[in-house]
Amino acid sequence: MQPFSKRGFSLPVRAMLTALLALAFAPLALPTSGAFAQEQPNCGEVFTLGQTAGACLRVVNAGDPAAGPVDVYSDNAVVVQGLKYGEASAFSEVPSGQHQLRVVPAGQAVDQSHLASTQTLNEGQAYQLTVSGLENANLAPWLSGVDVSPLPKGQARVRVVHASPDTGAVTVSVANGPTPFAGIPLGAQSGYVTFNAGSFAFELRLSGTSTLLLTTPPVPIEEGYNYDLYVIGQSTQGTLQLVVFSAEVGTSPQVTPAPEVTPVIAVGSTPVVETPGAGVSAPPVTPTA
């Protein structure tokens, strides 16, 4: 189990793996999700990967703690090796274009993969591969787009990813505040929502019910970062967890919020586009003391 920690160049990857893990969202800044009406910068520049004609890819292992670490390949090239359950890799450069992304138990030959999908990675874009389906034949790894555009000063960008195989659709609320994330089904993620930098306590519930699955103490959310809040583990086994992964995208006074963001989701080898709603109509919330 790891507390918040910084790994790699300018890209902190932070993981909290306890059932009552410290996770805090900052106050909502806008009643919209956090896309911006400007040209996406090259992800290699944003993530200090240098000038690249490739794409950027991060892998999150949300599969099965009993399965052990995994290796991930793009075609026959290694993307990440030995990635443990509940952890994320740093963003790394991969060739753009159409590639087969394959997942195998760590140390096994790439041709032994039983989890594979063919995906198109666009030049200069960032993606996140969620490894799942190790314990559920009906759930495959999926690819989601990452918004790497700069944020306004004092703000962060947050979304929720649902990868708990035995948990129905989930809702994440601010403790004693609004509900920015609702009705997120298994194998998908919410749209981004913009938060003010600060700290918040959060609550995880089954959607449409008052059933409280997790409560978190306050944890800071920093300006200029994306945060992915992963729901992993299993409710029936008492291993349900909320894990945070972050990525620095920087800030700019020039950006203008757009009404919504459309993340790309690819389940198996079939790309699906999910368009989230317009966000939460609520005033900014005062950070928890």
Secondary structure as UniProt FT lines:
FT   TURN            19..20
FT   HELIX           43..46
FT   TURN            47..48
FT   STRAND          55..61
FT   HELIX           65..67
FT   STRAND          70..74
FT   TURN            75..76
FT   STRAND          77..83
FT   TURN            85..86
FT   STRAND          92..94
FT   STRAND          97..105
FT   TURN            106..107
FT   HELIX           110..112
FT   STRAND          115..121
FT   TURN            123..124
FT   STRAND          126..131
FT   TURN            137..138
FT   STRAND          142..146
FT   TURN            153..154
FT   STRAND          155..162
FT   TURN            165..166
FT   STRAND          170..174
FT   TURN            175..176
FT   STRAND          181..184
FT   TURN            186..187
FT   STRAND          188..189
FT   STRAND          193..196
FT   STRAND          198..200
FT   STRAND          202..206
FT   TURN            207..208
FT   STRAND          212..215
FT   STRAND          219..221
FT   TURN            223..224
FT   STRAND          225..232
FT   TURN            235..238
FT   STRAND          241..248
FT   TURN            253..254
FT   STRAND          264..267
FT   TURN            268..269
FT   STRAND          270..273
//
